[in-house]
Amino acid sequence: MENFVDYIRVYCKSGHGGAGSRHFMRTKFKALAGPDGGDGGRGGHLILRGNAQLWTLLHLRWYKNVLAENGENGSGDNCTGAMGRDIVIEVPLGTIVRDEETGEVEAEVMHDGEEIIFMPGGQGGRGNAYFKSPTNQAPEYAQPGEPGREGWKLLELKVLADVGLVGFPNAGKSTLLSSITAAKPKIANYAFTTLTPQLGMVEYRDDRSFCVADLPGIIEGAHEGKGLGHRFLRHIERNAVLLFVIPADSEDHRKEFNILVNELEQYNPEMLDKQFLIAISKSDMLDDELKAAIAEELPKDVPHVFISSITQTGLQELKDMLWETLNSEVNSTEENE
């Protein structure tokens, strides 16, 4: 879907600070009544603001230059120059700003309404009135304003979701998402049906809920840039739990799981610290004997469940497993803190 934009490159420049004034008061009876030069105004900031109603960077696609206003110079009669107008950029939650040259992450917005100054404007210079003292009653100098900051910035969106669905193309992730949430992802019987992350809210017991993200299919070599999955691997970094969706008709369920885990590890070794679960999809074609045989293939330390989105088999058990795992993750995090 072309409307999903999760990566923007834009030239940013905060405002320069205004220069302080070198001015002397003049009265009717005294030509030089003393310094009264005011300070320069601060340059405009560039600010990120989190907006929970946004889910893509599409609205920033045509932003080539983001330039804040310069502060105005100070003037006589101790008048401070006006501050440059700040520019506020609204972004979806989960957006980071990275410096293109250094690769350093300069800001990260995680909460609705949160504001972060990622490029502060230059401070205004002091006017000569500031430097007046008993030993220097007529300072002839004032400060210039500080320059603003400028450079190319990369805005990247990492989808915020509690659970991320990981699997090869045609594993049944989109069908599963449509079965347990109100999301309506495109579903078809060919590779890479899902071209962008899809989010859905799972309604759980007692009016509780959690968010699930269906990510484009990963293939072997995705971390090297093959297929589509490599572009969206960064979205998995924000998921607390990863659900590996492996179809029942896979030739080797354990091998498929190992390939997926390896791709995540090659992209970012910290992925292995997340909680893993396995869902064997399309299991309506299996009898108890085949389920037992598949269960023997799977890693013993990773919980698994057999599901069928078509017959709704195992979906409540899957929701229970996800909810319990998410809450155990929250509790362990609080204990560590």
Long-range contacts (C-beta under 8 A, 24 or more apart in sequence): 1-195, 1-196, 3-56, 3-58, 4-56, 4-58, 4-195, 4-196, 4-197, 5-56, 5-57, 5-58, 5-60, 5-61, 5-157, 6-56, 6-57, 6-156, 6-157, 6-158, 6-159, 6-197, 6-232, 6-235, 7-57, 7-154, 7-155, 7-156, 7-157, 8-57, 8-60, 8-61, 8-63, 8-154, 8-155, 9-100, 9-152, 9-153, 9-154, 9-155, 10-60, 10-63, 10-64, 10-65, 10-66, 10-152, 10-153, 10-155, 11-64, 11-65, 11-66, 11-150, 11-151, 11-152, 11-153, 12-46, 12-65, 12-66, 12-67, 12-119, 12-149, 12-150, 12-151, 12-152, 12-153, 13-46, 13-65, 13-66, 13-67, 13-68, 13-119, 13-148, 13-149, 13-150, 14-43, 14-44, 14-45, 14-46, 14-68, 14-119, 14-120, 14-121, 14-122, 14-148, 14-149, 14-150, 15-42, 15-43, 15-44, 15-45, 15-68, 15-69, 15-70, 15-71, 15-84, 15-85, 15-121, 15-122, 15-148, 16-43, 16-70, 16-71, 16-84, 16-121, 16-122, 16-145, 16-146, 16-147, 16-148, 17-41, 17-42, 17-43, 17-70, 17-71, 17-121, 17-122, 17-123, 17-124, 17-125, 17-145, 17-146, 17-147, 17-148, 18-42, 18-43, 18-70, 18-71, 18-72, 18-73, 18-74, 18-81, 18-82, 18-124, 18-125, 18-145, 19-73, 19-74, 19-124, 19-125, 19-142, 19-143, 19-144, 19-145, 20-73, 20-74, 20-124, 20-125, 20-126, 20-127, 20-128, 20-130, 20-142, 20-143, 20-144, 20-145, 21-73, 21-74, 21-75, 21-76, 21-79, 21-127, 21-128, 21-142, 22-127, 22-128, 22-140, 22-141, 22-142, 23-75, 23-76, 23-77, 23-127, 23-128, 24-76, 24-128, 24-138, 25-76, 25-77, 32-138, 34-132, 34-137, 34-138, 35-127, 35-128, 35-129, 35-131, 35-132, 35-138, 35-139, 36-76, 36-77, 36-78, 36-127, 36-129, 37-74, 37-75, 37-76, 37-78, 37-127, 37-128, 37-129, 37-142, 38-74, 38-75, 38-76, 38-77, 38-78, 38-79, 38-80, 38-81, 38-127, 38-129, 39-74, 39-80, 39-81, 39-124, 39-125, 39-126, 39-127, 39-130, 40-71, 40-72, 40-73, 40-74, 40-80, 40-81, 40-124, 40-125, 40-127, 40-143, 40-145, 41-71, 41-72, 41-73, 41-74, 41-80, 41-81, 41-82, 41-83, 41-84, 41-124, 42-71, 42-83, 42-84, 42-121, 42-122, 42-123, 42-124, 43-68, 43-69, 43-70, 43-71, 43-83, 43-84, 43-121, 43-122, 43-123, 43-124, 43-145, 43-146, 43-148, 44-68, 44-69, 44-70, 44-71, 44-83, 44-84, 44-85, 44-86, 44-87, 44-121, 44-148, 45-86, 45-87, 45-117, 45-119, 45-120, 45-121, 46-86, 46-87, 46-89, 46-117, 46-118, 46-119, 47-86, 47-87, 47-88, 47-89, 47-115, 47-116, 47-117, 47-118, 48-88, 48-89, 48-91, 48-95, 48-97, 48-107, 48-109, 48-115, 48-116, 48-118, 49-88, 49-89, 49-90, 49-91, 49-109, 49-113, 49-114, 49-115, 50-90, 50-91, 50-92, 50-93, 50-95, 50-109, 50-110, 50-111, 50-112, 50-113, 50-114, 50-115, 51-90, 51-91, 51-92, 51-93, 51-112, 52-92, 52-93, 52-112, 54-90, 54-91, 54-92, 55-92, 55-199, 56-92, 56-157, 57-91, 57-92, 57-95, 57-155, 57-157, 59-90, 60-89, 60-91, 60-155, 68-119, 68-121, 68-148, 70-145, 70-148, 71-121, 71-122, 71-124, 71-145, 73-145, 74-124, 74-125, 74-127, 74-142, 78-127, 78-129, 80-124, 80-127, 81-124, 83-121, 83-124, 84-121, 86-121, 88-115, 91-155, 91-157, 92-157, 93-160, 94-157, 94-158, 94-159, 94-160, 94-238, 95-155, 95-156, 95-157, 95-158, 96-155, 96-156, 96-158, 97-153, 97-154, 97-155, 98-153, 98-154, 98-155, 98-156, 99-151, 99-152, 99-153, 99-154, 100-151, 100-152, 100-153, 100-154, 101-151, 101-152, 106-153, 110-160, 118-153, 119-148, 119-149, 119-150, 119-153, 120-149, 121-148, 122-146, 122-147, 122-148, 156-234, 158-234, 158-235, 158-237, 158-238, 159-197, 159-199, 159-213, 159-215, 159-235, 159-238, 160-211, 160-238, 161-199, 161-211, 161-212, 161-213, 161-235, 161-238, 161-239, 162-210, 162-211, 162-212, 162-239, 162-240, 162-241, 162-322, 162-326, 163-210, 163-211, 163-212, 163-213, 163-239, 163-240, 163-241, 163-242, 163-243, 163-322, 163-326, 164-212, 164-213, 164-215, 164-235, 164-236, 164-239, 164-241, 164-242, 164-243, 165-212, 165-213, 165-214, 165-215, 165-243, 165-245, 166-215, 166-218, 166-236, 166-242, 166-243, 166-244, 166-245, 166-260, 166-264, 167-217, 167-218, 167-244, 167-245, 167-246, 167-260, 168-217, 168-218, 168-219, 168-256, 168-260, 169-193, 169-217, 169-219, 170-217, 170-247, 171-217, 171-245, 171-246, 171-247, 171-281, 172-245, 172-247, 172-281, 172-282, 172-309, 173-214, 173-215, 173-217, 173-245, 173-281, 174-198, 174-214, 175-281, 175-309, 175-310, 176-214, 176-245, 176-279, 176-281, 176-307, 176-309, 177-212, 177-214, 178-309, 179-309, 179-312, 179-315, 180-212, 180-315, 180-318, 180-319, 181-212, 183-214, 185-214, 191-217, 192-216, 192-217, 192-227, 192-228, 195-228, 196-232, 197-232, 197-235, 202-319, 202-322, 204-319, 204-323, 208-323, 210-322, 210-323, 210-326, 212-243, 212-322, 213-239, 218-260, 218-263, 220-259, 220-263, 221-263, 222-263, 222-267, 223-263, 223-266, 223-267, 224-266, 229-263, 230-267, 233-263, 233-264, 233-267, 233-268, 236-264, 236-271, 237-268, 237-270, 237-271, 239-274, 240-274, 240-275, 240-326, 240-329, 241-274, 241-275, 241-276, 241-277, 241-322, 241-325, 241-326, 241-329, 242-271, 242-274, 242-275, 242-276, 242-277, 243-277, 243-278, 243-279, 243-322, 244-276, 244-277, 244-278, 244-279, 244-302, 245-279, 245-281, 246-278, 246-279, 246-280, 246-281, 247-280, 247-281, 247-282, 248-280, 248-281, 248-282, 248-283, 248-285, 248-286, 248-290, 248-294, 248-306, 249-282, 249-285, 252-297, 253-280, 253-294, 253-297, 253-298, 254-297, 254-298, 254-299, 257-298, 257-299, 257-302, 275-325, 275-328, 275-329, 276-302, 277-302, 277-303, 277-304, 277-305, 277-321, 277-322, 277-325, 278-302, 278-303, 278-304, 278-305, 279-304, 279-305, 279-306, 279-307, 279-314, 279-318, 280-304, 280-305, 280-306, 280-307, 281-307, 281-308, 281-309, 282-308, 282-310, 283-307, 283-308, 283-313, 283-314, 284-308, 284-310, 284-311, 284-313
